[in-house]
Amino acid sequence: MTTSFSPAAVHGNGTAIRRPWRDWLALGLLMFPVLLVAVDNTALTFALPAIARALEPGGLQLLWIIDAYPLVLAGLLVSMGSLGDRIGRRRLLVIGSTGFAVLSAATAFAPTPEWLIAGRAALGFFGAMLMPSTLSLIRNIFPEPNRRRLAVAIWAAGFSGGAALGPILGGWLVEHFWWGAVFLVAVPLMLPLLALGPALIPESRDPAPGRVDVASIVLSMLVMVPVVYGIKAVATEGPDIAGLGTIAFGVAMGVVFVRRQHRLQHPLLDMSLFRNKVFSMAISANILALFSFNGFILFLAQHLQLIGGMSPSAAGVAMLPALAATVVAGLVVVPLVRKVRPGFVVAAGLSFSAIGYSMVAFGSHGGGPAMLLAALLVLALGVGTAETISNDLILGSAPPAKSGAAAAISETGYEVGSLLGTAVLGSILTASYQQHLRLPVGLEGMLPGSSLHNAGETLAGAVDAANLLPPPLAGALRDAAAAAFDSGVHVTAAIGLVLMATAAVLAAVVLRKVPKAA
C-alpha cells in the first residue's frame, strides 16, 4: 500500500516533501476527533445517573445505552479502514466528523431509552470512520520510528486527556443544563478539523485497492453483535440456551469470517498480520488495558455519585488526577524504551493495572472514596504505560504497505477492549447487584410499582426510590443497595486482577526479545 500526499506537499518530480511544522499541525488537528470520542465515552458515563432518572431505562437498557456505540463502531472499524484506503483517509475523516457532529446534536434530545440507544448506534457508524483514519494518517505522516513513537504517544495521550476532560465537562454540563448537553460537545470539537483539515492534513490512500467485499463486512457484524449480546444475556439472566446459543453463533460466524479472509486475494482483514507474535501480543495488551480502564470507570462513576453522594462535576474532579496520570505515563515511557525493552514496559504497565484491581478486590469500601480513587491512580499509570507502547509495537511490526489494516486492527482493539470492559464487567456488576439486593420489608405498600421495579434493577433506581421514602426506610434501602453494589464491585475487581496479572506475564514472555528503541 503506497501513500499519495496532497499536491501542496509534492515536489515537481512527484516525491513527497517532509515539512515538520505541517506534520505537527496535522497531528494537532487529528487530536480533535480523538478527544471527541474520549470525551463522549467518559462524559456519558457520568451522565448515566441523570439519564437513569430522566428516561428510567431498565438495567439491560442502561448497558445498551453505553454499549450500542462501541458495539457498532467495533464491528465496522475494519470495514471503514478499508473504505478509507479506497476513497482517502482524510476524506473519510471529514465525512465521519460531519456525521458525528450532526447526529450528536440529534441524540442530545432523545425522549426515550430506545431513541438514545438508536442514536448511540448511529454515532458508532460515523465514529468508525474517525479512528482508523487518525492512526493510519499518523503512520504515514511520521514514517521515522522515533517521531512516530512520540506522535503515537501524543495520540494515546489525546484519549487519556479526553477521558480526563470528559467527567469534568460532562459533570458540569449535567449540573448546569441537562444530560443531553454532553452530546452537544461534538459540534465545537469538530469545527477546527472541518475548517483546517483539508489544507493541513495530507491525503493518503491505496492507489490500487481491491474490491469491497460486502460479505466480509456483514460477517464481521455477525461476529461482534451476537457475541456481545450473548455475553450480556448470560451475565444478566444466567447461562441459558438463548444466551449461550447466541455466543456460539457469533463464534461460528467468526470461523467463517477467518476462512473467507484466507481465501480472498484482497481480504477485508489481513490475517497474516496475526502471524507476527509481537503484533498479536500488542493487540491483546491493548484490549486488556482498555478493558480494565473502562470497566473500572464504569463502576467508580456510579459509586462516587450514588453511594458517595458527589455531584457529577465533583466526581469528575476527584478522578482527574488519575485520568491525567495516563497522559503523563504515556509520554514518560517514550524515552524509557531506549533503555528498557518494550515488552518489559508493557508488562510493567499491565502489572500496575493488576495492582489497582487488587486494591479494590481485597480492600474495604466503607472508608469513603479515597481507596477507590487511589486504586484508579495506580490503574491509570498502568494503562498509560501499556497502551502507548503496545500501539507503537502494532504499527512498527506491520509493514508500511499494511499500515491502514494495522491501524484499523489497533482501533478495533481499543473499541473491543472498551466494549468488553463495560459489557462484561458491567453485566456482571448488574447481575451481582440484582442477585445480592435484599430489599427492606414494607416497601411494597409505600412505593409505586415502577419505582420498586427500578430499585431492583439498578443502583440509580434504588437511590431514586429511597428519595420517596421516610428517613428510616430510605436509609435502609440505600444501605441495602450500596451493599449489593459493592459485592458486585469486589467480584468484577477480582476478575480484572486475574486478567491483568495473566496478561502481564504473557507480555513479558512473548515480547521479551523485542529490542530497545534506537
C-alpha positions as CSV (number, residue, x, y, z in Angstrom):
1,M,0.0,0.0,0.0
2,T,1.6,3.2,-1.1
3,T,0.7,6.7,0.0
4,S,-0.2,9.7,-2.0
5,F,0.0,13.2,-0.4
6,S,-1.8,16.4,-1.2
7,P,-0.4,18.4,-4.1
8,A,0.8,21.2,-1.8
9,A,3.3,18.9,-0.3
10,V,4.8,17.4,-3.5
11,H,8.0,18.2,-5.5
12,G,7.9,18.6,-9.2
13,N,9.3,15.2,-9.6
14,G,6.4,13.7,-7.6
15,T,8.2,12.9,-4.4
16,A,6.6,14.0,-1.1
17,I,8.1,16.9,0.8
18,R,8.5,16.4,4.6
19,R,7.6,19.6,6.4
20,P,7.9,19.0,10.1
21,W,5.8,22.0,11.1
22,R,3.0,20.9,8.9
23,D,3.3,17.3,10.3
24,W,2.8,18.5,13.9
25,L,0.0,20.9,12.9
26,A,-1.7,18.0,11.2
27,L,-1.3,15.9,14.3
28,G,-2.8,18.6,16.3
29,L,-5.9,18.6,14.1
30,L,-6.1,14.8,14.3
31,M,-6.4,15.1,18.1
32,F,-9.8,16.7,17.8
33,P,-11.7,13.6,16.8
34,V,-9.6,11.6,19.3
35,L,-10.7,14.0,22.0
36,L,-14.2,13.8,20.8
37,V,-14.5,10.1,21.1
38,A,-12.8,10.0,24.5
39,V,-14.9,12.9,25.9
40,D,-18.1,11.3,24.6
41,N,-17.4,8.0,26.3
42,T,-16.5,9.3,29.8
43,A,-18.9,12.2,29.8
44,L,-21.7,9.7,29.1
45,T,-20.6,7.6,32.0
46,F,-21.0,10.5,34.3
47,A,-24.4,11.4,32.8
48,L,-25.8,7.9,33.4
49,P,-27.4,8.6,36.8
50,A,-29.2,11.7,35.2
51,I,-30.2,9.6,32.2
52,A,-31.5,6.8,34.5
53,R,-33.6,9.4,36.3
54,A,-34.9,11.2,33.2
55,L,-35.6,8.2,30.9
56,E,-36.0,5.4,33.5
57,P,-34.3,2.6,31.5
58,G,-34.1,-0.9,32.7
59,G,-30.7,-2.5,33.7
60,L,-30.2,-4.0,30.3
61,Q,-31.3,-0.8,28.5
62,L,-28.8,1.1,30.6
63,L,-26.0,-1.1,29.5
64,W,-27.1,-0.9,25.8
65,I,-27.1,2.9,26.1
66,I,-23.4,2.6,27.0
67,D,-22.6,-0.3,24.6
68,A,-24.6,0.4,21.4
69,Y,-22.0,2.9,20.2
70,P,-18.8,0.9,20.7
71,L,-20.6,-2.3,19.5
72,V,-21.4,-0.8,16.1
73,L,-18.1,1.0,16.0
74,A,-16.0,-2.1,16.7
75,G,-18.0,-4.1,14.1
76,L,-17.3,-1.5,11.4
77,L,-13.8,-0.3,12.2
78,V,-12.0,-2.7,9.9
79,S,-14.6,-2.1,7.1
80,M,-14.2,1.7,7.4
81,G,-10.4,1.3,7.5
82,S,-10.7,-0.5,4.2
83,L,-13.0,2.2,2.8
84,G,-10.5,4.9,3.8
85,D,-7.8,3.1,1.9
86,R,-10.1,3.4,-1.2
87,I,-11.6,6.9,-1.0
88,G,-8.9,8.6,1.0
89,R,-8.4,8.6,4.8
90,R,-8.7,12.3,5.2
91,R,-11.9,12.4,3.2
92,L,-13.4,9.6,5.3
93,L,-12.3,11.5,8.4
94,V,-14.1,14.6,7.3
95,I,-17.3,12.7,6.4
96,G,-17.2,10.9,9.7
97,S,-16.7,14.1,11.7
98,T,-19.6,15.9,10.0
99,G,-21.9,13.0,10.5
100,F,-20.8,12.5,14.1
101,A,-21.4,16.2,15.0
102,V,-24.9,16.3,13.4
103,L,-26.1,13.0,15.0
104,S,-24.7,14.1,18.4
105,A,-26.9,17.1,18.3
106,A,-29.9,15.0,17.4
107,T,-29.2,12.4,20.1
108,A,-29.0,15.1,22.7
109,F,-32.8,15.4,22.6
110,A,-33.7,11.7,22.8
111,P,-37.0,11.4,24.7
112,T,-36.9,7.6,25.3
113,P,-34.2,5.0,26.1
114,E,-34.9,3.4,22.7
115,W,-34.2,6.7,20.9
116,L,-31.0,7.1,22.9
117,I,-29.8,3.6,22.1
118,A,-30.6,4.1,18.4
119,G,-28.7,7.4,18.4
120,R,-25.7,5.9,20.1
121,A,-25.7,3.1,17.4
122,A,-25.8,5.6,14.6
123,L,-23.0,7.6,16.2
124,G,-21.0,4.3,16.2
125,F,-21.4,4.2,12.4
126,F,-19.8,7.6,11.9
127,G,-17.3,7.1,14.8
128,A,-16.0,4.1,12.9
129,M,-14.9,6.5,10.2
130,L,-12.9,8.6,12.6
131,M,-10.5,6.4,14.5
132,P,-8.8,4.2,11.8
133,S,-8.3,7.4,9.8
134,T,-6.4,9.2,12.6
135,L,-3.9,6.4,13.3
136,S,-3.3,5.4,9.7
137,L,-2.7,9.0,8.8
138,I,-0.2,9.3,11.7
139,R,1.6,6.2,10.4
140,N,2.0,7.9,7.0
141,I,2.8,11.4,8.3
142,F,5.5,10.1,10.6
143,P,7.4,7.3,8.9
144,E,10.5,7.7,11.0
145,P,10.3,5.5,14.2
146,N,11.3,8.0,16.9
147,R,9.0,10.7,15.6
148,R,6.2,8.2,15.1
149,R,6.6,6.9,18.6
150,L,6.2,10.4,20.0
151,A,3.2,11.0,17.7
152,V,1.6,7.8,18.8
153,A,2.2,8.8,22.5
154,I,0.5,12.1,21.9
155,W,-2.3,10.3,20.1
156,A,-2.8,8.0,23.1
157,A,-2.5,11.0,25.4
158,G,-5.4,12.5,23.5
159,F,-7.5,9.6,24.5
160,S,-6.4,10.0,28.1
161,G,-6.8,13.8,28.1
162,G,-10.3,13.4,26.7
163,A,-11.1,10.9,29.3
164,A,-9.9,13.3,32.0
165,L,-11.8,16.2,30.4
166,G,-15.0,14.2,29.9
167,P,-16.0,13.8,33.6
168,I,-15.4,17.4,34.5
169,L,-17.1,18.8,31.3
170,G,-19.8,16.2,31.4
171,G,-20.5,16.7,35.1
172,W,-20.6,20.5,34.7
173,L,-23.0,20.3,31.8
174,V,-25.3,17.8,33.6
175,E,-25.5,20.1,36.6
176,H,-26.0,23.3,34.8
177,F,-28.0,22.2,31.8
178,W,-29.3,18.6,31.3
179,W,-27.8,15.2,30.4
180,G,-28.2,15.8,26.6
181,A,-25.7,18.6,26.7
182,V,-22.9,16.1,26.9
183,F,-23.6,15.1,23.3
184,L,-23.5,18.7,22.0
185,V,-19.8,18.9,22.8
186,A,-19.2,17.2,19.5
187,V,-20.2,20.3,17.5
188,P,-17.5,22.7,18.7
189,L,-14.8,20.0,18.8
190,M,-15.3,19.2,15.1
191,L,-15.1,22.8,13.8
192,P,-11.3,23.1,13.7
193,L,-10.8,19.9,11.9
194,L,-13.5,20.6,9.3
195,A,-12.2,24.2,8.8
196,L,-8.4,23.5,8.6
197,G,-8.1,19.7,8.0
198,P,-8.4,19.8,4.2
199,A,-5.5,22.3,4.0
200,L,-3.1,20.9,6.6
201,I,-3.7,17.1,6.7
202,P,-2.1,15.3,3.8
203,E,-4.4,12.9,2.0
204,S,-3.4,9.3,1.7
205,R,-5.0,6.3,0.1
206,D,-4.2,2.9,-1.5
207,P,-3.7,3.7,-5.3
208,A,-4.6,0.1,-6.2
209,P,-7.2,-1.2,-3.7
210,G,-9.1,-4.4,-4.1
211,R,-12.8,-4.6,-4.4
212,V,-15.1,-4.1,-1.5
213,D,-16.2,-7.5,-0.1
214,V,-19.7,-6.9,1.3
215,A,-20.0,-10.5,2.6
216,S,-17.0,-9.9,4.9
217,I,-18.5,-6.7,6.2
218,V,-21.7,-8.5,7.0
219,L,-19.8,-11.4,8.6
220,S,-17.8,-9.0,10.8
221,M,-21.0,-7.6,12.2
222,L,-22.4,-11.1,12.7
223,V,-19.4,-11.9,14.8
224,M,-19.5,-8.9,17.1
225,V,-23.2,-8.3,17.7
226,P,-24.2,-11.9,18.7
227,V,-21.2,-12.4,20.9
228,V,-21.6,-9.2,22.9
229,Y,-25.4,-9.6,23.1
230,G,-24.9,-13.2,24.4
231,I,-22.4,-12.1,27.0
232,K,-24.9,-9.5,28.3
233,A,-27.7,-12.1,28.3
234,V,-25.6,-14.7,30.2
235,A,-24.4,-12.1,32.7
236,T,-27.9,-10.7,33.5
237,E,-30.1,-13.8,33.0
238,G,-27.8,-16.6,33.7
239,P,-26.3,-19.3,31.3
240,D,-29.4,-20.3,29.3
241,I,-29.8,-21.8,25.9
242,A,-30.6,-18.4,24.3
243,G,-27.5,-16.6,25.7
244,L,-25.1,-19.4,25.1
245,G,-26.6,-20.2,21.7
246,T,-26.1,-16.5,20.6
247,I,-22.5,-16.6,21.7
248,A,-21.9,-19.9,19.8
249,F,-23.5,-18.4,16.7
250,G,-21.1,-15.4,16.8
251,V,-18.1,-17.7,17.3
252,A,-19.2,-19.8,14.3
253,M,-19.5,-16.7,12.2
254,G,-16.0,-15.8,13.3
255,V,-14.7,-19.0,12.0
256,V,-16.5,-18.4,8.7
257,F,-15.1,-14.9,8.6
258,V,-11.5,-16.0,9.1
259,R,-11.7,-18.7,6.5
260,R,-13.1,-16.3,4.0
261,Q,-10.3,-13.8,4.6
262,H,-7.7,-16.5,4.0
263,R,-9.3,-17.3,0.6
264,L,-9.6,-13.7,-0.7
265,Q,-6.9,-12.0,-2.8
266,H,-7.8,-8.7,-1.2
267,P,-9.2,-9.6,2.3
268,L,-11.1,-7.1,4.4
269,L,-8.8,-8.1,7.4
270,D,-5.3,-9.3,6.5
271,M,-5.0,-12.3,8.8
272,S,-1.3,-12.7,8.0
273,L,-0.6,-9.8,10.4
274,F,-1.6,-12.0,13.3
275,R,1.2,-14.5,12.5
276,N,3.6,-11.9,14.0
277,K,3.7,-12.7,17.7
278,V,4.7,-9.1,18.6
279,F,1.7,-7.7,16.7
280,S,-0.8,-10.2,18.2
281,M,0.5,-9.7,21.8
282,A,0.5,-6.0,21.4
283,I,-3.2,-6.1,20.3
284,S,-4.0,-8.3,23.2
285,A,-2.3,-5.9,25.7
286,N,-4.2,-3.0,24.1
287,I,-7.6,-4.8,24.5
288,L,-6.9,-5.8,28.1
289,A,-5.6,-2.3,29.1
290,L,-8.8,-0.6,27.9
291,F,-10.9,-3.5,29.3
292,S,-9.6,-2.8,32.7
293,F,-9.8,1.0,32.5
294,N,-13.3,1.4,31.1
295,G,-14.7,-1.3,33.4
296,F,-13.2,0.4,36.4
297,I,-14.5,3.9,35.5
298,L,-18.0,2.4,34.9
299,F,-18.5,1.3,38.5
300,L,-16.4,4.1,40.1
301,A,-18.5,6.8,38.5
302,Q,-21.7,5.3,39.9
303,H,-20.1,4.7,43.3
304,L,-18.9,8.2,43.7
305,Q,-22.2,9.8,42.8
306,L,-24.8,7.3,44.0
307,I,-23.1,6.0,47.1
308,G,-20.6,8.7,47.9
309,G,-23.2,11.5,47.3
310,M,-20.9,13.5,45.0
311,S,-22.3,15.7,42.3
312,P,-21.3,14.7,38.7
313,S,-18.7,17.5,38.4
314,A,-17.3,16.8,41.9
315,A,-16.9,13.2,41.0
316,G,-15.1,14.2,37.7
317,V,-12.7,16.5,39.6
318,A,-12.0,13.7,42.1
319,M,-11.0,11.4,39.2
320,L,-9.0,14.0,37.3
321,P,-5.5,13.3,38.9
322,A,-5.7,9.6,38.0
323,L,-7.0,10.2,34.5
324,A,-4.4,12.8,33.9
325,A,-1.8,10.3,35.0
326,T,-2.4,8.3,31.9
327,V,-1.2,11.2,29.9
328,V,2.0,11.6,31.9
329,A,2.7,7.9,31.9
330,G,2.2,7.7,28.1
331,L,4.7,10.5,27.4
332,V,7.3,9.4,30.0
333,V,7.6,5.9,28.6
334,V,8.6,7.2,25.1
335,P,12.3,7.8,26.1
336,L,12.2,4.9,28.5
337,V,12.0,2.2,25.8
338,R,15.5,3.3,24.6
339,K,16.8,1.9,27.9
340,V,14.3,-0.9,28.7
341,R,12.9,-3.5,26.3
342,P,9.4,-2.5,25.2
343,G,8.0,-5.9,26.2
344,F,9.0,-5.3,29.9
345,V,7.5,-1.8,29.8
346,V,4.2,-3.2,28.6
347,A,4.3,-6.0,31.2
348,A,5.0,-3.4,33.9
349,G,2.0,-1.3,32.8
350,L,-0.3,-4.4,32.9
351,S,1.1,-5.2,36.4
352,F,0.2,-1.8,37.6
353,S,-3.3,-2.4,36.4
354,A,-3.4,-5.7,38.3
355,I,-2.3,-3.9,41.5
356,G,-5.0,-1.3,41.1
357,Y,-7.6,-4.0,40.8
358,S,-6.2,-5.9,43.8
359,M,-6.6,-2.8,46.0
360,V,-10.4,-2.9,45.1
361,A,-10.8,-6.7,45.3
362,F,-9.2,-7.0,48.8
363,G,-9.8,-3.6,50.2
364,S,-12.7,-2.2,52.2
365,H,-15.0,0.3,50.6
366,G,-16.5,1.6,53.8
367,G,-14.0,4.3,54.4
368,G,-15.1,6.5,51.6
369,P,-13.9,7.0,48.0
370,A,-10.2,7.6,48.9
371,M,-9.2,3.9,48.4
372,L,-11.0,3.6,45.2
373,L,-9.5,6.8,43.8
374,A,-6.0,5.6,44.8
375,A,-6.7,2.3,43.0
376,L,-7.7,4.3,39.9
377,L,-4.5,6.2,40.0
378,V,-2.4,3.1,40.0
379,L,-4.6,1.6,37.3
380,A,-4.3,4.7,35.2
381,L,-0.5,4.7,35.3
382,G,-0.5,1.2,34.1
383,V,-2.9,1.9,31.2
384,G,-1.0,4.9,30.0
385,T,2.2,2.9,30.0
386,A,0.9,-0.2,28.3
387,E,-1.3,1.3,25.6
388,T,1.3,3.8,24.4
389,I,4.0,1.2,23.8
390,S,1.6,-1.5,22.6
391,N,0.2,0.9,19.9
392,D,3.7,1.7,18.7
393,L,4.6,-2.0,18.6
394,I,1.4,-2.6,16.5
395,L,2.3,0.0,13.9
396,G,6.0,-0.8,14.0
397,S,5.6,-4.5,13.5
398,A,3.4,-4.2,10.5
399,P,4.8,-3.4,7.0
400,P,4.3,0.2,5.8
401,A,2.1,-1.2,3.0
402,K,-0.3,-2.6,5.6
403,S,-0.4,0.5,7.8
404,G,-4.1,1.1,7.2
405,A,-5.0,-2.5,8.1
406,A,-2.8,-2.3,11.2
407,A,-4.3,1.0,12.3
408,A,-7.9,-0.4,11.9
409,I,-7.0,-3.5,13.9
410,S,-5.4,-1.4,16.6
411,E,-8.5,0.8,16.8
412,T,-10.7,-2.3,16.8
413,G,-8.6,-3.5,19.8
414,Y,-9.3,-0.1,21.5
415,E,-13.0,-0.4,21.0
416,V,-13.3,-4.1,21.7
417,G,-11.4,-3.5,25.0
418,S,-13.7,-0.6,25.9
419,L,-16.8,-2.6,24.8
420,L,-15.8,-5.7,26.8
421,G,-14.9,-3.7,29.8
422,T,-18.4,-2.2,30.1
423,A,-20.3,-5.2,28.6
424,V,-18.6,-7.9,30.6
425,L,-17.8,-6.2,33.9
426,G,-20.9,-4.0,33.6
427,S,-23.1,-7.0,33.1
428,I,-21.5,-9.0,35.9
429,L,-21.8,-5.9,38.2
430,T,-25.5,-5.5,37.3
431,A,-26.2,-9.2,37.8
432,S,-24.4,-9.3,41.1
433,Y,-26.4,-6.2,42.3
434,Q,-29.7,-7.8,41.4
435,Q,-28.7,-11.1,43.0
436,H,-27.5,-9.7,46.3
437,L,-30.0,-6.9,46.8
438,R,-32.2,-7.6,49.8
439,L,-35.0,-5.0,49.9
440,P,-36.2,-3.9,53.3
441,V,-39.5,-5.2,54.5
442,G,-42.5,-2.9,54.0
443,L,-41.6,-1.3,50.7
444,E,-44.5,-2.8,48.7
445,G,-47.2,-0.5,50.0
446,M,-45.1,2.7,50.1
447,L,-43.6,2.8,46.6
448,P,-45.2,2.8,43.1
449,G,-44.7,-0.4,41.3
450,S,-42.3,1.2,38.7
451,S,-40.1,2.6,41.5
452,L,-39.9,-0.7,43.3
453,H,-39.0,-2.5,40.0
454,N,-36.3,0.1,39.2
455,A,-34.8,-0.3,42.7
456,G,-34.3,-4.0,42.0
457,E,-32.8,-3.3,38.6
458,T,-30.1,-0.6,39.2
459,L,-28.4,1.3,41.9
460,A,-29.7,4.6,40.5
461,G,-33.2,3.2,40.7
462,A,-32.7,2.3,44.3
463,V,-31.4,5.7,45.2
464,D,-34.3,7.4,43.5
465,A,-36.8,5.1,45.2
466,A,-35.2,5.9,48.6
467,N,-35.9,9.6,48.0
468,L,-39.7,8.8,48.1
469,L,-39.5,7.1,51.4
470,P,-39.5,8.3,55.1
471,P,-36.0,8.5,56.6
472,P,-35.8,5.1,58.4
473,L,-36.8,3.1,55.3
474,A,-34.9,5.4,52.9
475,G,-31.7,4.8,54.9
476,A,-32.3,1.0,54.9
477,L,-32.9,0.9,51.2
478,R,-29.7,3.0,50.4
479,D,-27.6,0.7,52.7
480,A,-29.0,-2.5,51.1
481,A,-28.4,-1.1,47.6
482,A,-24.8,0.0,48.5
483,A,-24.0,-3.4,50.0
484,A,-25.4,-5.2,46.9
485,F,-23.4,-2.9,44.5
486,D,-20.2,-3.2,46.4
487,S,-20.5,-7.0,46.4
488,G,-20.5,-6.8,42.6
489,V,-17.5,-4.4,42.6
490,H,-15.5,-7.0,44.6
491,V,-16.4,-9.7,42.1
492,T,-15.5,-7.6,39.0
493,A,-12.3,-6.4,40.6
494,A,-11.2,-10.0,41.2
495,I,-11.8,-10.8,37.6
496,G,-9.9,-7.8,36.5
497,L,-7.0,-8.7,38.7
498,V,-6.7,-12.2,37.3
499,L,-6.9,-11.0,33.7
500,M,-4.3,-8.2,34.1
501,A,-1.8,-10.4,36.0
502,T,-2.1,-13.1,33.3
503,A,-1.6,-10.6,30.6
504,A,1.5,-9.1,32.3
505,V,3.2,-12.5,32.4
506,L,2.3,-13.2,28.8
507,A,3.6,-9.8,27.6
508,A,6.9,-10.3,29.5
509,V,7.4,-13.7,27.9
510,V,6.2,-13.1,24.3
511,L,7.7,-9.6,23.9
512,R,10.9,-10.2,25.7
513,K,13.0,-10.3,22.6
514,V,11.8,-7.0,21.1
515,P,14.9,-4.8,21.0
516,K,15.2,-1.4,22.7
517,A,14.4,1.6,20.6
518,A,17.3,3.1,18.7
